[in-house]
Amino acid sequence: KHTHQQPLSTRRLFALNSTTGLITVQRPLDREETAIHKLTVLASDGSSSPARATITINVTDVNDNAPNIDLRYIISPTNGTVMLSEKDPINTKIALITVSDKDTDVNGKVICFIEKDVPFHLKAVYDNQYLLETSALLDYEGTKEYIFKIVASDSGKPSLNQTALVRVRLEDENDNPPIFTQPVIELAVMENNQRDMFLTTISATDEDSGRNAEIVYQLGPNASFFDLDRKTGVLTASRVFDREEQERFLFTVTARDNGTRALQILCVREPA
């Protein structure tokens, strides 16, 4: 007759045939919970001194656990989004990433990578630990937001993987000056005109956004005969022109956001 002496938790996992001594598994085993089981088996023929044997059962690992990703931000996100500036240098540190896997050997060997081509990279610092950094200078006018996945994949067959989503949004810097659509404007205007007569609309563009792209126009010196709407760029006559008094006007207009660009205006000739 065979009997075994083990805790209830072990007796639930293994069954012992008291006649044949056959040990069978009666519940699924989890190596990550218990890797080694030791069973004590007694064999008796009715005498007072039963034989005793210790059975060691090693549970072989299978790749049943996906890797884990622990993502700890160095730059605190706002509503799940990391905010970066166009001025941030290459290798700006965004997050510390630690990957792990409960499996062992090949099944627990993890590689980590970024899923698509973005201006960020993972820099290995320790085993299974990486820094997420910028790998290039960022340009708001080129791309305003990046959404990408960090993938941790084990080496089991088939491999299992886990992903973490990263969102990065760029903050616009005033790094683009206004540009006039026409750098030089030449106008022919009749003398004896009406005051407030429309002459032209001066236009500039700015590749920045928001307040950085708000343009204000301003007349330079020697422009007392003209009025300029600061917001719309509409240029009008503020006086009556007299060719005999002054034949030619040369003045500049500036367009400003936080940068400055000057536009040259040439004006007035006698009516044919």
HUWO-V766002 format. One record per residue. N is the residue number from 1. OMEGA is omega in degrees with one decimal (999 if undefined). D_LAST is the distance of its C-alpha to the last C-alpha in whole Angstrom. Layout:
((N | OMEGA | D_LAST) (N | OMEGA | D_LAST))
//
This chain:
((1 | -179.2 | 130) (2 | 173.9 | 126) (3 | 176.1 | 124) (4 | -178.2 | 121) (5 | 178.9 | 121) (6 | 178.5 | 117) (7 | -179.8 | 115) (8 | -179.0 | 114) (9 | 178.7 | 110) (10 | 180.0 | 112) (11 | 177.0 | 114) (12 | -177.6 | 111) (13 | -173.6 | 110) (14 | 176.5 | 113) (15 | 180.0 | 116) (16 | 174.4 | 119) (17 | -173.1 | 122) (18 | -179.3 | 125) (19 | -175.5 | 127) (20 | -176.6 | 125) (21 | -179.0 | 123) (22 | 177.1 | 120) (23 | 179.3 | 117) (24 | 176.4 | 114) (25 | -178.2 | 110) (26 | 174.3 | 110) (27 | 178.5 | 106) (28 | 179.0 | 103) (29 | 178.8 | 103) (30 | -178.0 | 100) (31 | -178.6 | 100) (32 | 177.3 | 98) (33 | 177.3 | 100) (34 | -176.2 | 103) (35 | -176.8 | 103) (36 | 175.1 | 107) (37 | 176.1 | 110) (38 | -179.1 | 113) (39 | 173.7 | 116) (40 | -176.6 | 120) (41 | 176.6 | 122) (42 | 175.6 | 126) (43 | -175.2 | 128) (44 | 173.3 | 132) (45 | 179.8 | 135) (46 | 178.7 | 137) (47 | -176.7 | 138) (48 | -176.9 | 137) (49 | 179.9 | 135) (50 | 175.3 | 132) (51 | -176.7 | 130) (52 | 177.8 | 126) (53 | 176.2 | 123) (54 | -180.0 | 120) (55 | 176.6 | 117) (56 | -179.6 | 113) (57 | 175.4 | 111) (58 | -179.4 | 107) (59 | -179.8 | 104) (60 | -178.4 | 102) (61 | 167.0 | 98) (62 | -175.1 | 96) (63 | -176.8 | 92) (64 | 178.4 | 92) (65 | 174.7 | 90) (66 | 176.5 | 86) (67 | 175.5 | 84) (68 | 177.9 | 83) (69 | 174.0 | 80) (70 | -175.5 | 80) (71 | -179.8 | 76) (72 | -174.4 | 76) (73 | 171.3 | 72) (74 | 171.8 | 72) (75 | -174.9 | 68) (76 | 179.9 | 69) (77 | 173.6 | 67) (78 | -176.5 | 66) (79 | 176.7 | 67) (80 | -177.4 | 68) (81 | 176.1 | 65) (82 | 179.5 | 64) (83 | 176.7 | 61) (84 | 177.3 | 60) (85 | 172.7 | 57) (86 | -176.2 | 54) (87 | -179.2 | 56) (88 | -176.2 | 59) (89 | 172.3 | 61) (90 | -178.5 | 62) (91 | 171.2 | 66) (92 | -175.3 | 65) (93 | -176.0 | 69) (94 | -175.0 | 68) (95 | 172.1 | 72) (96 | -174.5 | 76) (97 | 175.7 | 77) (98 | 178.9 | 81) (99 | -180.0 | 82) (100 | 179.0 | 86) (101 | -178.1 | 88) (102 | 178.1 | 92) (103 | -177.2 | 93) (104 | 175.0 | 94) (105 | -177.3 | 94) (106 | -178.4 | 91) (107 | -178.8 | 91) (108 | 178.5 | 90) (109 | -171.0 | 88) (110 | 169.0 | 84) (111 | -176.0 | 81) (112 | -178.0 | 78) (113 | 175.3 | 74) (114 | -168.7 | 70) (115 | -176.4 | 70) (116 | -174.3 | 66) (117 | 179.0 | 64) (118 | -178.5 | 62) (119 | 178.1 | 62) (120 | 176.3 | 65) (121 | 175.9 | 68) (122 | 179.2 | 72) (123 | 179.7 | 74) (124 | 179.3 | 78) (125 | 174.5 | 79) (126 | 174.6 | 83) (127 | 177.1 | 85) (128 | 177.6 | 83) (129 | -173.0 | 81) (130 | 169.6 | 77) (131 | 172.6 | 74) (132 | -175.6 | 71) (133 | 170.2 | 68) (134 | -179.5 | 64) (135 | -180.0 | 64) (136 | 173.0 | 60) (137 | -175.8 | 57) (138 | -177.3 | 56) (139 | -178.8 | 52) (140 | -178.0 | 51) (141 | 177.6 | 48) (142 | 179.1 | 50) (143 | -176.7 | 53) (144 | -174.6 | 54) (145 | 175.9 | 57) (146 | 173.8 | 60) (147 | -177.0 | 63) (148 | -178.7 | 66) (149 | 167.9 | 70) (150 | -174.9 | 73) (151 | 170.7 | 75) (152 | -175.7 | 79) (153 | 177.6 | 81) (154 | -174.8 | 85) (155 | 176.7 | 87) (156 | 178.4 | 89) (157 | -2.4 | 89) (158 | -178.9 | 87) (159 | 174.4 | 85) (160 | -179.2 | 84) (161 | 177.0 | 81) (162 | -179.3 | 80) (163 | 173.3 | 76) (164 | -177.5 | 74) (165 | 178.8 | 70) (166 | 176.0 | 68) (167 | 178.2 | 65) (168 | 177.2 | 62) (169 | -179.1 | 59) (170 | 173.3 | 56) (171 | -176.4 | 55) (172 | 171.5 | 51) (173 | -179.3 | 50) (174 | -175.8 | 47) (175 | 177.6 | 46) (176 | 178.1 | 43) (177 | 172.8 | 40) (178 | 177.3 | 37) (179 | 177.5 | 34) (180 | 176.4 | 31) (181 | 172.7 | 29) (182 | -178.2 | 26) (183 | 177.5 | 27) (184 | 177.6 | 24) (185 | 176.3 | 21) (186 | -177.0 | 17) (187 | 170.9 | 14) (188 | -173.8 | 11) (189 | 176.4 | 11) (190 | 172.5 | 9) (191 | -177.6 | 10) (192 | -177.7 | 13) (193 | 171.7 | 14) (194 | 172.5 | 18) (195 | -176.5 | 20) (196 | 178.7 | 22) (197 | 177.8 | 19) (198 | 179.5 | 20) (199 | 179.3 | 18) (200 | 172.2 | 20) (201 | 178.9 | 24) (202 | -173.7 | 26) (203 | 174.3 | 29) (204 | 177.7 | 32) (205 | 179.6 | 35) (206 | -176.6 | 39) (207 | 175.3 | 42) (208 | -177.8 | 44) (209 | 177.7 | 46) (210 | -178.4 | 46) (211 | 178.8 | 45) (212 | -179.3 | 45) (213 | 178.0 | 42) (214 | -173.3 | 40) (215 | 175.1 | 37) (216 | -179.2 | 35) (217 | -178.5 | 32) (218 | 176.8 | 31) (219 | 173.7 | 29) (220 | 178.9 | 29) (221 | 177.9 | 29) (222 | -179.1 | 26) (223 | -176.2 | 24) (224 | 179.5 | 25) (225 | -171.5 | 22) (226 | 170.9 | 22) (227 | -179.2 | 25) (228 | 175.4 | 27) (229 | -172.5 | 30) (230 | -176.3 | 32) (231 | -174.5 | 34) (232 | -177.1 | 31) (233 | 179.3 | 28) (234 | -179.7 | 26) (235 | 179.3 | 23) (236 | 177.1 | 21) (237 | 178.0 | 20) (238 | 179.2 | 22) (239 | 175.4 | 20) (240 | -179.9 | 17) (241 | 176.0 | 15) (242 | -174.6 | 14) (243 | -178.9 | 12) (244 | 179.1 | 14) (245 | 177.3 | 17) (246 | -174.9 | 16) (247 | -170.0 | 14) (248 | 175.5 | 16) (249 | 176.7 | 18) (250 | -179.3 | 21) (251 | -178.0 | 24) (252 | 171.4 | 26) (253 | 175.8 | 28) (254 | 172.4 | 32) (255 | -173.6 | 33) (256 | 157.5 | 37) (257 | 164.6 | 40) (258 | 172.4 | 43) (259 | -176.8 | 41) (260 | 171.0 | 38) (261 | -177.9 | 34) (262 | 177.6 | 31) (263 | -179.1 | 28) (264 | 179.0 | 25) (265 | 173.2 | 21) (266 | -172.6 | 18) (267 | 158.1 | 15) (268 | 171.5 | 12) (269 | -176.5 | 9) (270 | 177.4 | 6) (271 | 179.1 | 4) (272 | 999 | 0))
//
